[in-house]
């Protein structure tokens, strides 16, 4: 048993890092918003512009990126679905 790992697990579990709503984790939600704002400033987005999303790993991040790219190219896909008549595209 790794004592550092156990200590980290205790801390992580006690903080309850669920950030899906402000009511569940207000401090983490505010921290997340601040981190996104600073990241957007570093990249060069105008003040108050842009958005962000934390991902638990690279595979899901790539999946999100593919979804966003597909929606940007074909926004009607949300209403018509993936298996619509592709000959019209």
N, CA, C and O atoms as CSV, one atom per row, in Angstrom:
chain,resi,resn,atom,element,x,y,z
A,1,UNK,N,N,0.844,-1.164,0.000
A,1,UNK,CA,C,0.000,0.000,0.000
A,1,UNK,C,C,0.897,1.238,0.000
A,1,UNK,O,O,1.855,1.331,0.768
A,2,UNK,N,N,0.569,2.172,-0.868
A,2,UNK,CA,C,1.332,3.408,-0.989
A,2,UNK,C,C,0.711,4.478,-0.082
A,2,UNK,O,O,-0.424,4.893,-0.313
A,3,UNK,N,N,1.440,4.928,0.944
A,3,UNK,CA,C,0.850,5.905,1.878
A,3,UNK,C,C,0.488,7.225,1.205
A,3,UNK,O,O,-0.486,7.870,1.592
A,4,UNK,N,N,1.265,7.633,0.198
A,4,UNK,CA,C,0.950,8.875,-0.509
A,4,UNK,C,C,-0.347,8.716,-1.316
A,4,UNK,O,O,-1.163,9.635,-1.386
A,5,UNK,N,N,-0.516,7.560,-1.909
A,5,UNK,CA,C,-1.742,7.283,-2.652
A,5,UNK,C,C,-2.969,7.263,-1.763
A,5,UNK,O,O,-4.021,7.794,-2.121
A,6,UNK,N,N,-2.824,6.644,-0.596
A,6,UNK,CA,C,-3.936,6.592,0.358
A,6,UNK,C,C,-4.297,7.995,0.821
A,6,UNK,O,O,-5.473,8.348,0.899
A,7,UNK,N,N,-3.289,8.785,1.126
A,7,UNK,CA,C,-3.524,10.170,1.560
A,7,UNK,C,C,-4.226,10.966,0.455
A,7,UNK,O,O,-5.174,11.705,0.722
A,8,UNK,N,N,-3.763,10.811,-0.763
A,8,UNK,CA,C,-4.390,11.518,-1.890
A,8,UNK,C,C,-5.832,11.085,-2.086
A,8,UNK,O,O,-6.694,11.916,-2.372
A,9,UNK,N,N,-6.105,9.794,-1.936
A,9,UNK,CA,C,-7.476,9.294,-2.063
A,9,UNK,C,C,-8.368,9.860,-0.973
A,9,UNK,O,O,-9.515,10.213,-1.244
A,10,UNK,N,N,-7.871,9.954,0.247
A,10,UNK,CA,C,-8.654,10.530,1.341
A,10,UNK,C,C,-9.010,11.984,1.035
A,10,UNK,O,O,-10.148,12.415,1.224
A,11,UNK,N,N,-8.021,12.721,0.565
A,11,UNK,CA,C,-8.262,14.138,0.250
A,11,UNK,C,C,-9.256,14.268,-0.898
A,11,UNK,O,O,-10.206,15.048,-0.819
A,12,UNK,N,N,-9.035,13.503,-1.962
A,12,UNK,CA,C,-9.931,13.584,-3.120
A,12,UNK,C,C,-11.358,13.188,-2.751
A,12,UNK,O,O,-12.315,13.835,-3.177
A,13,UNK,N,N,-11.498,12.144,-1.976
A,13,UNK,CA,C,-12.830,11.689,-1.582
A,13,UNK,C,C,-13.519,12.692,-0.664
A,13,UNK,O,O,-14.728,12.904,-0.766
A,14,UNK,N,N,-12.765,13.297,0.217
A,14,UNK,CA,C,-13.379,14.239,1.148
A,14,UNK,C,C,-13.779,15.540,0.463
A,14,UNK,O,O,-14.718,16.206,0.900
A,15,UNK,N,N,-13.079,15.908,-0.603
A,15,UNK,CA,C,-13.418,17.142,-1.309
A,15,UNK,C,C,-14.606,16.965,-2.250
A,15,UNK,O,O,-15.253,17.949,-2.610
A,16,UNK,N,N,-14.904,15.735,-2.654
A,16,UNK,CA,C,-16.002,15.467,-3.571
A,16,UNK,C,C,-15.901,16.360,-4.806
A,16,UNK,O,O,-16.570,17.389,-4.900
A,17,UNK,N,N,-15.069,15.957,-5.730
A,17,UNK,CA,C,-14.782,16.771,-6.911
A,17,UNK,C,C,-15.851,16.796,-7.970
A,17,UNK,O,O,-15.566,17.169,-9.108
A,18,UNK,N,N,-17.079,16.414,-7.646
A,18,UNK,CA,C,-18.163,16.505,-8.631
A,18,UNK,C,C,-18.489,17.969,-8.870
A,18,UNK,O,O,-18.820,18.701,-7.938
A,19,UNK,N,N,-18.395,18.387,-10.116
A,19,UNK,CA,C,-18.569,19.807,-10.430
A,19,UNK,C,C,-19.721,20.002,-11.408
A,19,UNK,O,O,-19.727,20.977,-12.159
A,20,UNK,N,N,-20.692,19.098,-11.414
A,20,UNK,CA,C,-21.732,19.191,-12.415
A,20,UNK,C,C,-22.759,20.280,-12.144
A,20,UNK,O,O,-23.446,20.699,-13.076
A,21,UNK,N,N,-22.895,20.754,-10.925
A,21,UNK,CA,C,-23.753,21.908,-10.643
A,21,UNK,C,C,-23.109,22.774,-9.573
A,21,UNK,O,O,-22.281,22.311,-8.788
A,22,UNK,N,N,-23.496,24.012,-9.558
A,22,UNK,CA,C,-22.974,24.946,-8.575
A,22,UNK,C,C,-23.397,24.546,-7.168
A,22,UNK,O,O,-22.637,24.733,-6.218
A,23,UNK,N,N,-24.597,23.998,-7.023
A,23,UNK,CA,C,-25.094,23.627,-5.699
A,23,UNK,C,C,-24.284,22.504,-5.072
A,23,UNK,O,O,-24.142,22.457,-3.850
A,24,UNK,N,N,-23.748,21.595,-5.887
A,24,UNK,CA,C,-22.986,20.454,-5.383
A,24,UNK,C,C,-21.582,20.870,-4.968
A,24,UNK,O,O,-21.090,20.438,-3.925
A,25,UNK,N,N,-20.935,21.703,-5.774
A,25,UNK,CA,C,-19.543,22.075,-5.498
A,25,UNK,C,C,-19.291,23.521,-5.915
A,25,UNK,O,O,-18.659,23.760,-6.944
A,26,UNK,N,N,-19.771,24.485,-5.140
A,26,UNK,CA,C,-19.639,25.886,-5.557
A,26,UNK,C,C,-18.194,26.362,-5.693
A,26,UNK,O,O,-17.873,27.101,-6.623
A,27,UNK,N,N,-17.328,25.950,-4.786
A,27,UNK,CA,C,-15.934,26.413,-4.855
A,27,UNK,C,C,-15.241,25.846,-6.094
A,27,UNK,O,O,-14.536,26.570,-6.797
A,28,UNK,N,N,-15.440,24.553,-6.362
A,28,UNK,CA,C,-14.809,23.951,-7.533
A,28,UNK,C,C,-15.365,24.530,-8.824
A,28,UNK,O,O,-14.631,24.699,-9.798
A,29,UNK,N,N,-16.651,24.833,-8.839
A,29,UNK,CA,C,-17.245,25.439,-10.032
A,29,UNK,C,C,-16.628,26.800,-10.293
A,29,UNK,O,O,-16.306,27.120,-11.437
A,30,UNK,N,N,-16.458,27.602,-9.263
A,30,UNK,CA,C,-15.835,28.923,-9.429
A,30,UNK,C,C,-14.368,28.788,-9.844
A,30,UNK,O,O,-13.882,29.566,-10.665
A,31,UNK,N,N,-13.668,27.810,-9.283
A,31,UNK,CA,C,-12.270,27.581,-9.672
A,31,UNK,C,C,-12.182,27.173,-11.139
A,31,UNK,O,O,-11.303,27.637,-11.865
A,32,UNK,N,N,-13.098,26.305,-11.575
A,32,UNK,CA,C,-13.107,25.867,-12.960
A,32,UNK,C,C,-13.336,27.050,-13.902
A,32,UNK,O,O,-12.661,27.170,-14.925
A,33,UNK,N,N,-14.281,27.918,-13.562
A,33,UNK,CA,C,-14.540,29.092,-14.391
A,33,UNK,C,C,-13.315,30.004,-14.466
A,33,UNK,O,O,-13.007,30.551,-15.525
A,34,UNK,N,N,-12.630,30.164,-13.358
A,34,UNK,CA,C,-11.425,31.008,-13.329
A,34,UNK,C,C,-10.304,30.404,-14.177
A,34,UNK,O,O,-9.620,31.119,-14.908
A,35,UNK,N,N,-10.119,29.090,-14.076
A,35,UNK,CA,C,-9.084,28.424,-14.875
A,35,UNK,C,C,-9.387,28.584,-16.369
A,35,UNK,O,O,-8.491,28.873,-17.162
A,36,UNK,N,N,-10.656,28.392,-16.745
A,36,UNK,CA,C,-11.025,28.563,-18.153
A,36,UNK,C,C,-10.772,29.987,-18.630
A,36,UNK,O,O,-10.267,30.195,-19.733
A,37,UNK,N,N,-11.120,30.964,-17.803
A,37,UNK,CA,C,-10.905,32.361,-18.185
A,37,UNK,C,C,-9.422,32.649,-18.406
A,37,UNK,O,O,-9.052,33.309,-19.377
A,38,UNK,N,N,-8.594,32.161,-17.522
A,38,UNK,CA,C,-7.144,32.379,-17.671
A,38,UNK,C,C,-6.584,31.657,-18.892
A,38,UNK,O,O,-5.723,32.188,-19.592
A,39,UNK,N,N,-7.079,30.439,-19.146
A,39,UNK,CA,C,-6.624,29.699,-20.330
A,39,UNK,C,C,-7.028,30.431,-21.612
A,39,UNK,O,O,-6.244,30.523,-22.557
A,40,UNK,N,N,-8.259,30.949,-21.635
A,40,UNK,CA,C,-8.699,31.703,-22.822
A,40,UNK,C,C,-7.865,32.954,-23.017
A,40,UNK,O,O,-7.559,33.313,-24.154
A,41,UNK,N,N,-7.488,33.629,-21.936
A,41,UNK,CA,C,-6.623,34.803,-22.043
A,41,UNK,C,C,-5.254,34.441,-22.600
A,41,UNK,O,O,-4.705,35.175,-23.421
A,42,UNK,N,N,-4.700,33.319,-22.163
A,42,UNK,CA,C,-3.393,32.870,-22.659
A,42,UNK,C,C,-3.459,32.588,-24.146
A,42,UNK,O,O,-2.546,32.945,-24.891
A,43,UNK,N,N,-4.537,31.946,-24.583
A,43,UNK,CA,C,-4.686,31.593,-25.996
A,43,UNK,C,C,-4.960,32.820,-26.845
A,43,UNK,O,O,-4.599,32.849,-28.021
A,44,UNK,N,N,-5.597,33.841,-26.267
A,44,UNK,CA,C,-5.844,35.068,-27.008
A,44,UNK,C,C,-7.299,35.343,-27.341
A,44,UNK,O,O,-7.588,36.179,-28.198
A,45,UNK,N,N,-8.227,34.652,-26.676
A,45,UNK,CA,C,-9.637,34.942,-26.900
A,45,UNK,C,C,-9.962,36.318,-26.327
A,45,UNK,O,O,-9.371,36.722,-25.325
A,46,UNK,N,N,-10.891,37.044,-26.947
A,46,UNK,CA,C,-11.322,38.322,-26.364
A,46,UNK,C,C,-11.946,38.101,-24.989
A,46,UNK,O,O,-12.460,37.021,-24.697
A,47,UNK,N,N,-11.896,39.119,-24.158
A,47,UNK,CA,C,-12.422,39.032,-22.791
A,47,UNK,C,C,-13.886,38.604,-22.803
A,47,UNK,O,O,-14.708,39.198,-23.500
A,48,UNK,N,N,-14.206,37.571,-22.029
A,48,UNK,CA,C,-15.574,37.095,-21.930
A,48,UNK,C,C,-16.031,36.216,-23.081
A,48,UNK,O,O,-17.187,35.793,-23.100
A,49,UNK,N,N,-15.171,35.932,-24.031
A,49,UNK,CA,C,-15.529,35.105,-25.179
A,49,UNK,C,C,-14.970,33.698,-24.995
A,49,UNK,O,O,-13.981,33.514,-24.285
A,50,UNK,N,N,-15.585,32.717,-25.619
A,50,UNK,CA,C,-15.084,31.350,-25.592
A,50,UNK,C,C,-15.728,30.519,-24.506
A,50,UNK,O,O,-16.530,31.001,-23.705
A,51,UNK,N,N,-15.352,29.259,-24.506
A,51,UNK,CA,C,-15.919,28.304,-23.558
A,51,UNK,C,C,-14.864,27.248,-23.280
A,51,UNK,O,O,-13.780,27.297,-23.861
A,52,UNK,N,N,-15.149,26.322,-22.427
A,52,UNK,CA,C,-14.189,25.276,-22.115
A,52,UNK,C,C,-14.857,24.057,-21.528
A,52,UNK,O,O,-16.022,24.089,-21.132
A,53,UNK,N,N,-14.086,22.972,-21.479
A,53,UNK,CA,C,-14.597,21.720,-20.956
A,53,UNK,C,C,-13.415,20.889,-20.471
A,53,UNK,O,O,-12.473,20.650,-21.226
A,54,UNK,N,N,-13.459,20.448,-19.220
A,54,UNK,CA,C,-12.442,19.538,-18.717
A,54,UNK,C,C,-12.854,18.110,-19.049
A,54,UNK,O,O,-14.025,17.748,-18.931
A,55,UNK,N,N,-11.901,17.318,-19.456
A,55,UNK,CA,C,-12.173,15.926,-19.831
A,55,UNK,C,C,-11.353,14.995,-18.945
A,55,UNK,O,O,-10.243,15.342,-18.543
A,56,UNK,N,N,-11.889,13.821,-18.640
A,56,UNK,CA,C,-11.164,12.888,-17.780
A,56,UNK,C,C,-10.024,12.162,-18.482
A,56,UNK,O,O,-9.244,11.479,-17.819
A,57,UNK,N,N,-9.903,12.287,-19.783
A,57,UNK,CA,C,-8.816,11.612,-20.491
A,57,UNK,C,C,-8.781,11.991,-21.958
A,57,UNK,O,O,-9.677,12.667,-22.465
A,58,UNK,N,N,-7.731,11.546,-22.633
A,58,UNK,CA,C,-7.526,11.906,-24.030
A,58,UNK,C,C,-8.551,11.306,-24.974
A,58,UNK,O,O,-8.946,11.958,-25.941
A,59,UNK,N,N,-8.991,10.091,-24.724
A,59,UNK,CA,C,-9.955,9.448,-25.624
A,59,UNK,C,C,-11.279,10.182,-25.639
A,59,UNK,O,O,-11.839,10.428,-26.707
A,60,UNK,N,N,-11.785,10.533,-24.471
A,60,UNK,CA,C,-13.058,11.251,-24.429
A,60,UNK,C,C,-12.890,12.662,-24.980
A,60,UNK,O,O,-13.817,13.197,-25.588
A,61,UNK,N,N,-11.728,13.272,-24.778
A,61,UNK,CA,C,-11.471,14.595,-25.349
A,61,UNK,C,C,-11.514,14.535,-26.870
A,61,UNK,O,O,-12.071,15.428,-27.509
A,62,UNK,N,N,-10.933,13.494,-27.454
A,62,UNK,CA,C,-10.992,13.331,-28.908
A,62,UNK,C,C,-12.422,13.102,-29.370
A,62,UNK,O,O,-12.824,13.623,-30.411
A,63,UNK,N,N,-13.192,12.336,-28.618
A,63,UNK,CA,C,-14.596,12.123,-28.961
A,63,UNK,C,C,-15.389,13.421,-28.941
A,63,UNK,O,O,-16.204,13.672,-29.829
A,64,UNK,N,N,-15.149,14.246,-27.924
A,64,UNK,CA,C,-15.808,15.555,-27.865
A,64,UNK,C,C,-15.400,16.412,-29.059
A,64,UNK,O,O,-16.237,17.080,-29.665
A,65,UNK,N,N,-14.119,16.391,-29.391
A,65,UNK,CA,C,-13.629,17.199,-30.513
A,65,UNK,C,C,-14.290,16.777,-31.829
A,65,UNK,O,O,-14.651,17.623,-32.646
A,66,UNK,N,N,-14.443,15.480,-32.025
A,66,UNK,CA,C,-15.096,14.987,-33.240
A,66,UNK,C,C,-16.557,15.438,-33.264
A,66,UNK,O,O,-17.059,15.855,-34.308
A,67,UNK,N,N,-17.235,15.358,-32.129
A,67,UNK,CA,C,-18.636,15.799,-32.065
A,67,UNK,C,C,-18.773,17.283,-32.377
A,67,UNK,O,O,-19.658,17.686,-33.132
A,68,UNK,N,N,-17.898,18.090,-31.797
A,68,UNK,CA,C,-17.952,19.532,-32.029
A,68,UNK,C,C,-17.650,19.857,-33.489
A,68,UNK,O,O,-18.324,20.692,-34.093
A,69,UNK,N,N,-16.642,19.201,-34.055
A,69,UNK,CA,C,-16.298,19.446,-35.460
A,69,UNK,C,C,-17.447,19.030,-36.382
A,69,UNK,O,O,-17.770,19.735,-37.339
A,70,UNK,N,N,-18.057,17.887,-36.088
A,70,UNK,CA,C,-19.181,17.422,-36.909
A,70,UNK,C,C,-20.349,18.395,-36.819
A,70,UNK,O,O,-20.976,18.701,-37.833
A,71,UNK,N,N,-20.648,18.883,-35.622
A,71,UNK,CA,C,-21.750,19.834,-35.458
A,71,UNK,C,C,-21.447,21.156,-36.167
A,71,UNK,O,O,-22.338,21.772,-36.753
A,72,UNK,N,N,-20.187,21.583,-36.110
A,72,UNK,CA,C,-19.825,22.838,-36.783
A,72,UNK,C,C,-19.984,22.714,-38.297
A,72,UNK,O,O,-20.433,23.652,-38.955
A,73,UNK,N,N,-19.619,21.570,-38.840
A,73,UNK,CA,C,-19.719,21.342,-40.285
A,73,UNK,C,C,-21.164,21.089,-40.711
A,73,UNK,O,O,-21.595,21.578,-41.756
A,74,UNK,N,N,-21.905,20.339,-39.922
A,74,UNK,CA,C,-23.285,19.959,-40.261
A,74,UNK,C,C,-24.203,20.160,-39.048
A,74,UNK,O,O,-24.554,19.177,-38.395
A,75,UNK,N,N,-24.601,21.395,-38.725
A,75,UNK,CA,C,-25.427,21.632,-37.529
A,75,UNK,C,C,-26.785,20.930,-37.569
A,75,UNK,O,O,-27.382,20.689,-36.520
A,76,UNK,N,N,-27.275,20.604,-38.746
A,76,UNK,CA,C,-28.575,19.947,-38.845
A,76,UNK,C,C,-28.548,18.507,-38.336
A,76,UNK,O,O,-29.596,17.878,-38.189
A,77,UNK,N,N,-27.358,17.989,-38.068
A,77,UNK,CA,C,-27.236,16.606,-37.616
A,77,UNK,C,C,-27.945,16.370,-36.287
A,77,UNK,O,O,-28.380,15.252,-36.011
A,78,UNK,N,N,-28.066,17.408,-35.462
A,78,UNK,CA,C,-28.766,17.257,-34.182
A,78,UNK,C,C,-30.247,16.988,-34.390
A,78,UNK,O,O,-30.857,16.249,-33.617
A,79,UNK,N,N,-30.823,17.570,-35.409
A,79,UNK,CA,C,-32.256,17.383,-35.664
A,79,UNK,C,C,-32.521,16.186,-36.568
A,79,UNK,O,O,-33.485,15.450,-36.353
A,80,UNK,N,N,-31.681,15.985,-37.570
A,80,UNK,CA,C,-31.939,14.947,-38.564
A,80,UNK,C,C,-31.272,13.624,-38.227
A,80,UNK,O,O,-31.693,12.577,-38.718
A,81,UNK,N,N,-30.237,13.658,-37.398
A,81,UNK,CA,C,-29.532,12.439,-37.022
A,81,UNK,C,C,-28.413,12.092,-37.983
A,81,UNK,O,O,-28.254,12.719,-39.030
A,82,UNK,N,N,-27.642,11.085,-37.611
A,82,UNK,CA,C,-26.495,10.679,-38.419
A,82,UNK,C,C,-26.899,9.899,-39.655
A,82,UNK,O,O,-26.199,9.945,-40.667
A,83,UNK,N,N,-28.005,9.191,-39.594
A,83,UNK,CA,C,-28.355,8.280,-40.669
A,83,UNK,C,C,-29.389,8.867,-41.615
A,83,UNK,O,O,-30.229,8.154,-42.164
A,84,UNK,N,N,-29.313,10.181,-41.795
A,84,UNK,CA,C,-30.215,10.807,-42.761
A,84,UNK,C,C,-29.659,10.566,-44.169
A,84,UNK,O,O,-28.573,10.007,-44.326
A,85,UNK,N,N,-30.379,10.974,-45.148
A,85,UNK,CA,C,-29.978,10.780,-46.541
A,85,UNK,C,C,-28.707,11.574,-46.827
A,85,UNK,O,O,-28.756,12.799,-46.933
A,86,UNK,N,N,-27.586,10.900,-46.951
A,86,UNK,CA,C,-26.303,11.574,-47.137
A,86,UNK,C,C,-26.114,12.082,-48.559
A,86,UNK,O,O,-25.190,12.855,-48.812
A,87,UNK,N,N,-26.966,11.668,-49.494
A,87,UNK,CA,C,-26.807,12.153,-50.868
A,87,UNK,C,C,-27.140,13.642,-50.966
A,87,UNK,O,O,-26.750,14.299,-51.932
A,88,UNK,N,N,-27.857,14.178,-49.976
A,88,UNK,CA,C,-28.186,15.604,-49.977
A,88,UNK,C,C,-27.024,16.450,-49.456
A,88,UNK,O,O,-27.050,17.674,-49.585
A,89,UNK,N,N,-26.024,15.827,-48.880
A,89,UNK,CA,C,-24.881,16.553,-48.347
A,89,UNK,C,C,-23.931,16.800,-49.445
A,89,UNK,O,O,-22.880,17.405,-49.228
